[in-house]
């Protein structure tokens, strides 16, 4: 191998030095780059820390505000049903229909067109229904009033009333269409609910109270119907045949009859006047128990008189002008005054006591045990009149009132069930699966009696069958009288 | 001149490293040694220390972030409550008690049994909600319509206008913004009942926008300045 020359050695030496130096320089450069990146990262993190710190500084104020919202949340949504409670909506409508007297013929969801394309992003959602029903104007008014006064908000968004037909009972019933909207909310307000330390102590902080004062809780408005007083159905054609003057053959008997009728009404008005005078006396004396009894009696007289007057006006009973005039002057006029007096007296009536509630409850329980559904429902009707549908009672009686409402509902369901006239002709009992023959149809446990699915066979025993309908279980023994289960 | 060294190699004078190469080696060695020193300082001191600072800052950030997220979650919860509150206020405010309206309206029609001012009976009554406006349109201008058609017990048009006035003056009308002029047509009956003639009419009432009581009053436009003509 030839030796390198001096020049070559020099170049080699320099080259090696440059290579090593360059390599080290590159590594130093890389480290400096890394340092710069780390410094940049530190600056970014400091910025983020500052932002997070701003949020952290607001924690105390936000905690108080969140606590204030959580504490009043239940009050705010008091008139909205939860999503899980919406199933009661139809049951409520059915109850109102029964209480007011309308008959529901159809319920369908409301397919409303929306003008905009955006979907609703509201915190609460709505449920829309269209109902078709039939009833008198008074019944319809009572129905929508019950709906609007219900503790859970239900809005009437549209309705229509058309001319009706007079039925066999001389009442004019109309076809009615009604669109309702109710609202639901989800109890889950947010995906993450932060646990606030020392929550109970912070609840009493002045900042929480300050937020409570700022937050306005919506109250649901309600309305009490004006007492109907001979107000005619405006959808009835009021044109009538000309009035007779009372002169001429054949009119004497009719006139005498109508005279007797108007005299009876005048006497009823006088009885009511005397009754109200007694009420005033009892009130002045402070005899509240006798006052309640007298008010109840006067109310019955008032209702009976009102029904008679309405029938007279609706059926145009009085066809002689002098009798019509006497009716207007001596019955209708005084009746209006008596109605005002009754209204005033009602407002000063004390709430129904626990003792009275217990008495009604006991009578209803006895009727339930005796399976006398008509009597039970009658008692409940009287209870409703006395207590103004369970609203004018002392706090201690509310539980009893709720039980009575439940008993009434069960009695109604059982009465409807009994109209089916079920007959259990045979039972084939087996531990593995029994069969009952009801009205000629073979049924096993879980089967529905009819296509509508309202009555289900719950249990088949050796000599009995338990049916379930609308939440009520009814036991029927083969060949014996039906037995019911108490609430 | 050619020179030959006859001495055996062990007796020959050693040659010194050439100066250029020597300088190159020394400079190279110094350079490399310096760079090594710098590298060691930068890598093992500066870089390590800055990485430790970054680690500590990162840990601090994670801690703050958790608290910050909790604060944001609280804010989100508060906003959700307020959104629900607003929705509930809208539901409650945009509500008309139709049982009250209908009760008041039936009283107007009945007019306490008086037949002199007007005497009517109805054929149809319909309440319709407002039509939904498109996305680009501003808020609703009407809360819906209340339409009724019926008959007056006489062909005198004044009775129908009396009814219209009675509707306008009653508390029933406070939720409405306008009532249409009456559509009127005389009708004759031949069934023996009285009255034998009647006036068929119809009205449409426009409701104010739902929740109108809570809306702020419209801002008054400033009066325009009139220019003087010279």
Interface residues (C-beta under 8 A of the other chain):
Chain A: X6 X9 X10 X13 X14 X16 X17 X18 X20 X21 X24 X25 X27 X28 X31 X32 X34 X35 X38 X39 X41 X42 X45 X46 X48 X49 X51 X52 X53 X55 X56 X58 X59 X62 X63 X65 X66 X69 X73 X76 X77 X79 X80 X112 X113 X114 X115 X116 X117 X118 X122 X123 X124 X137 X141 X144 X145 X147 X148 X149 X153 X155 X156 X157 X158 X159 X160 X161 X162 X163 X179 X183 X185 X189 X190 X192 X193 X194 X215 X216 X218 X219 X220 X221 X222 X223 X225 X226 X230 X231 X232 X234 X235 X236 X237 X238 X239 X240 X241 X242 X332
Chain B: X18 X20 X21 X24 X25 X27 X28 X29 X31 X32 X35 X36 X38 X39 X42 X43 X46 X47 X50 X51 X53 X54 X57 X58 X60 X61 X64 X65 X67 X68 X70 X71 X72 X73 X74 X75 X76 X77 X78 X80 X81 X82 X83 X84 X85 X86 X87 X88 X89 X90 X91 X92 X93 X95 X96 X97 X98 X99 X100 X102 X103 X106 X107 X109 X110 X113 X119 X120 X121 X122 X123 X124 X125 X126 X127 X128 X129 X131 X132 X133 X134 X135 X137 X144 X150 X151 X153 X189 X192 X193 X194 X195 X198
